[in-house]
Amino acid sequence: MSCLGIDTSCYTTSLALYDGGIKYDYREPLPVAGGERGLRQSEGFFLHIKHLETMIPAFFEKIERGDISCVCVSVRPRPGEDSYMPVFLAGKAAGAMLAGALNLPLFETSHQEGHLSAALIGNEALLKKRFLALHLSGGTTDLLDYEDGNIAPLGGSLDIHAGQLVDRIGVALSLPFPSGKALEALARAFIGECEAPPSFVSGLKCSFSGAETRFRAMIERGAPKEEIAAAVYAVLVNTVDKLLHNAFEQTGISDALLMGGVASSALFRGMLAERKAKRRRGYTLYFGESALSGDNAVGVARMGYMTRYSVEKGAQMDAKIN
């Protein structure tokens, strides 16, 4: 039994097959022109369709149709019917057509739940607990409360997101978009103490727009690129540490799972762990696998697999009772 997962996010087209393990995982980034900070939704939708035209046939060249028992697709950014973004309609249409053509069950989920599902691979012990989940990406800085499969929003950014800060400053420094890897490389090259702008955190809310303004001023006055990059990561770490500390104080929860593209950075992870130890924070940090922290369909496929497994297990139990 295995599930085909489809995810069409703002910047990546993804297909995956999950059967209790990762059987297939392919992602195709959407091209963004140099100097641009992203794509319009209409452009993203068009590019997803073009990618799916070649990715789906390539998938079936490697996978037998009989290997698939269900299809699961992300149809919105976050849980909730009011969450909407046109790019996800490309994957929704492809999933519906494949499920119909192959006569398979179709399950729908959200992009955020897919990220959480992927981050839980290797961290399944958290499922027995109530924990915080922090989703850090170009389109999301969401602090969530997870318990028994239920996700409740607690807080997050009041303006731009963590990944947006990285990409906006990266593009301003003439780095490619998305800018995470290149900005991290610059930050690692910096030697010394950087002057990071203050981070803004109030309760369970944070803001990155003020820091962005300060970084643009640093660029204008000719500050070294390496110092600016290091300061960006310092602001990210300081903000996340304060946000998590406040959340643990308010909720009494002691575990946090970090997910999303920003959380894939080894530099970010190391700096956050160092700050946590220095300030003697009482919480425990968990990270998803770095390879599964960026946009992917593995978590979506895993959700479909688990749903299908639960349905079949329930049917078997009913048969035994009857």
N, C-alpha and C positions, 0 to 999 in steps of 0.2 A: 504494500500500500504506500503510495507517495502522492504528494500534492505539488502541482505547478503553481508557483507564485509569480505575480506580475505587479510591478511598481513603476509608475511613471511620475516621478517627482519633478521639481522645477529644473533640475540640471542633470538627471541620469535616468536612462531607460534600463530597467533591470528585469531579468528572468531568473528563476531558481527552481530547483526540484529538491524536495525534502522528503526523506523516508525514515526519519529517526536520526538521520545524519544528512549532511549536505551532499547531494548527488550531482547537482549541477548549479553553477553560479556564474552568470555572465552579466556584465554591466557595460553600457555604452554611454559615455558622457555626452551631453548636448554641447555642441561647439558654441563658444562665445567669442566674438571678435575682440581683438586686442584693444585695451583701453575702456572697454565696456564693463559695467558692473552687474550684468545679468541679461535676461531675456524677457521680452513681453510674453504674456501667457499664450497669445495666439501663435507666436514663433515657437514656443516650447511644445505646444500641441502638435504643430506641423512636423517638427523634428522627431517627436515620439512616433508618429505614424510612419515616417520614413524609416526609422530604426526598426520598428516592429515588423515591417515588410520583409526585412532580411533576417532579423533575429529569430523569429518564430520558425521559418523553414530550417534555419541552421540548427535550432533546438531539436526539431524532429528528425534531423539526420543523425543525431547522436542518441536520441531516446526513442524507444518503442512506444507507440500509442498505448499499448496495453499496460505500460509501466505507470500510467497516471490514473489515480482513482478519484481526484477532485481538482478543482481550480479555485484559487483564492487570489483576490485582487484588492489593492488599496484604492478606495474610491473618493477619499477626502483627506485633508491634512491631519485633522484631529478627530477624536470621537465626537459624535453629536451631529444631528441632521443639519444644523445651521453652519457647519464647517464646509467650505466649498472652495475649490480652485479648479479652473478649467483643464489644466494639464492632466489631472487624474481621470478625466473622461476618456482619454486615449486608451489607458489601460483597462478601464471599465468596459469599454466597447470590445476590446480584444478578448478579455476574459469571458464575456458573455457569449461571444461568437464561438470561441473554442469549446466552452462547456456545452453549448448547444449542439455543435457539430459532433462532439465526442460522446454526447449523452452522459455527461458527468455532473455531479453536484457543483454548484457555484456558491462560494462564500465571499462575503465582502467585509473589509476591515478598513482601518485608517492607516495612513503613513506613520503616524506617531506610534500606534500600537505595534506596527511592524518593527520599528526601531527597538521598542521595548522587548519584543519577542526575541529579536536577534541578540540583544545585549544579555538576555537571560541564558543564552547558550554558554555553559560552563559555570553559570551562577544560579543553577536551579535550586540550590538550598534556600535562596531568598524567597522562593514561593511559599515557604512555610511560615514566613514572617510578614509583618507589615513594614514596608520600607518606603523611603523617598526615592523618586526617580527624577533626575534632572536632565532634560533634553536640550542640548546645546548645538545649534546648527545655524545655517544662514537664514532660515525662516522661523526659527523657534528658540526661545529661551523660556522653557516652561518647567516649573517646579510642580511635581505631582505626588499625590499620596496614593500608594498602591496597597490594596488589602483584598485577599481572596478573589483576585481577578477583576476587582473594581478599581477604576482610576478616577481620582478626584483632583481637579486643579487647585493648587494652593497659592501660587504666585508666579512671578517671572518678570520679564522686562517691560518697562513702561514705554519704551520707544524702539530703537533698533535692537537687533539681536546680536548675540556673541559672534556668530559667524559673519554677520554683516559688518561688524567692526573690523574683523580680520580682512575681509575682502575689500572693503572701502579703502582702508589704509594701504593694503597691498597694491591695489590698482593705482592709488595716488603715488605709490613708490615705483610705478612702472612694472610691477610684477604681473604674471598671468592670472587670469580668473578661472577657477577659484584660487585663492592666494595662500591657503593654509600651509602647504609644504614649503613653498618658496619663502614665506615669511618666517616660518620656523627655522629654516636654514640660516637666514639672516640673523635671527635672534641668538642662535647658538654660536655665531661668529663674534658676538659682542663680548668684550672682556671689560669687567669693571662693574661699578654700581650705576644703574640707570635711574634717571629721575622720572618715575611714573606718575601720571596725573592721579589725583585721588579717585577712588572708586565710590560710586553712589549706591548705597543700599539702605532702604527704609523698610524695616520689618521683612516681609517676604517679597518685596518689590525691589527692582534694581533699574539702573539706567546706564546706557553707554554713550548717549549723544554728547554729553559734556566732555567725555574723554576723547571722542572723535574730533571735536573742535580743537582741543589742546594738541592732538597729534598733527592736525593740519597746520597748526601754527608752528610746530616743530619742523615740519617739512618746508614751510615757507622761509624759515630762518636758516635753513641749510644744515640742520642737525644730521649726524651720521645715520644712514639707513639702518645699520645694525642696532644702534641705540634705540631708535624708534620701534623697531620690531621687538626688541627685548622688553620695552616699556608696554607694548600692547599685551604681551603675555603676562606681564606683572599685573596689569589692570584686570585681565580676565581671571587670574588666579585669586587676587584679592577680593574681587566681587563674588566669585563662586564660594570662596571660603566663608565670607560674611553671611551670604545668603543661606548656606547650609547650616551654619552655626545658629542663626536665628530660627530656622525651621526646626532644628532639633530641640532648641530651647522651648519653642512654642508647642510642639506636638509630642515630645517625649520619645520620638522614634530615634533609633541609634544607628541605622544602616541607610546608606544611600548608593544608588546605582546610577552612574553617569553614562549617557549615551549621546549619539549624534557625532557629526563630523569633527567638531571642535574637540570633543572628548577623545578622539582617536590619536591626538598628538602626544607623542612620548614626552616631549618637553613640558607640555601642560600638565600631564599626569605626574611627572616627577616634581615639578614646582609646587603643585597642590599638596602632594604628600609631604614635601619638606615643610611647607607652611603649617600644615596640620600638626606635624610633630613639634615644630617650634612653638606653636601656641597651645600645645597640649590639648587639642580638641578631643572630645570623648567619642566622636562618631567613627564608624567604620566605612571606608570607601570601597566600592566595587566598580569595576569597569568591564564593559563588554570587550570582546576580542577587537583589536584595532582594525583588522581586516573587515569586520562586520559593523563598525561604528559609523562609517559613511553610508550614503543611500544605497540600499540593496533590497532584493526581493526575498532573501533567505528567511527573514523574520516573518514575512507575509506567508510564505510557503509553509513555514513551521506552524503558524496559527491555523492554517487550513488543515494541515495534517492532524493537529491535536483535536480540532473540531470534528473531523471525520472519524478519528479514532474513538472519541467520546460517543458519537452517534452509534457507531457499530458496536461498541462495548455495551451501550444501553440496550440495543436491539437484542444482543446475545443474552443479556440478563432477563429481558422480557420473555424470550423464548424458553429459557430455563424455568421461569416461574409458571408460564402457561403450559 
